[in-house]
Amino acid sequence: MVVHMTTDPAGLSIGAVAVPRGPLPAEGWETSPASRAIRDAAERSLLGSALAGGLSLAVADHDGVIWAATLGFADLAARREVTAGTLFEIGSISKGFTCALLLQAQEAGLVDIDKPLEEYLPWFEVRSRFRPISIRDLMTHTGGIVSGTDFSGESAFEVWSLRETEATAEPGTWFHYSNVGYKALGLVLASVHRQPYHEVLRDRLLRPLGMAESESSITHDTRQRLAVGYEPFYDDRAPRREDGLVPATWVETASADGSIAASARDMAAWLRFLITGGLGEPGTRLLGTSSMEEMLSPLVESDEPGFSYGLGVSISQVDGHRYASHGGGMIGYHAHMACDLDEGLGAIVLANGDGPWQELTFHALAVLRAERSGSPEPAFTVRPSVRTDPVTGDEPDSWALPFVGHYRTYNPWCSNLRVYGRAGQLWASYAMDDVSQDAPLERLPDGGFRLGSDERSPERLRFDTLIDGKAVRATLSGCALYRTFTP
């Protein structure tokens, strides 16, 4: 049987929408040279390499928003434009908010971030031969626990299920990004305040910052104000723009690893908070000076070269300037914020799809610095889009044959993985925490596999339910996937 993919006249698969093509609708851009240069870079990103419909961007200083602007479409099918009030999910940029709340709670005597997590969540448990994991360890992603796959759709059960995993590194010594660790931090805040995390976030940070447009949880009611989120048409290979985009799977969330929906002009208040060392609106102090200094200190080397991690923010040196930054990825939404702490400038980009948003925020700050100093305008280079087909690999050894194949699940955070042989070893190609990667599988004495060659990695892949000599289920760090018919 020969199967033909149905296409529309534009060459796109049915169900997909085309990525933006110029000219793009725009709002709020100034006539200054800096604004024109940043808009040019944003347009080149949306038209050249991004997999998004539109974006919202703001720049800020000690006084708050300098200007905010939009570009492109909130809904590609309806041709609805992004406006200043359009909300986007900011993803893991929310982690900085969670850390600020914990530091507030510590200043109020409600928590001690150096105490074991069990003192605040007595039911928390993880197999470990090391000392207990502290709140600080989770704030710095050094708890030695799994990243988490959002398999349960909420916080409590996924945190509870950590008892079925193992902490594989001494806490405080090794950076391994963990969303489920931040979910546990949200439960700590809910416990000590006797209030759901999203209400704590709303009442103790968003409102005092003046973020009146923003939402502390993502619900169906929030959806009415959100841009439509987009994902690449194919979820099992590196994307290319000509394949088009599809509306992302809708998910509700109120967990502390990423639950904020905001406009870019609202997010300027968060940039101001970081730039001023803890000030809210109008000039009220929301966090003490020593707490802010700790939050913005490089406490552990991260997995991104040149970047360290503080408490909920990345710390780096860029062109001799001290930066605080963080990216965010949700299902259909991507964002990045950066603050030049020495110059007192910040930039935020929120988009309804993937793109070079880190490069764009860093470029925006470089342009603003150049304008201030009278230096030449810096160049902006759009990263190229690279297409790769699904991996095939080599014929594996006979013991590995039951495991080779393609596995899928309905969890949009971890939709599928391929297991294949390469040079006599099993490998996995998968996306977890919105990052696609290939990793060797190291067989363990208990019959499971460790993802990656680093012995500190806690991520595990296990196979079970053999039918006709093939495993039909693969469990990736708590997320169950099932053998599918596609190669």
Order of alpha helices (4+ residues) and beta strands (2+ residues): beta-alpha-beta-beta-beta-beta-alpha-alpha-alpha-alpha-alpha-alpha-beta-beta-beta-alpha-alpha-beta-beta-beta-beta-beta-beta-alpha-beta-beta-beta-beta-beta-beta-beta-beta
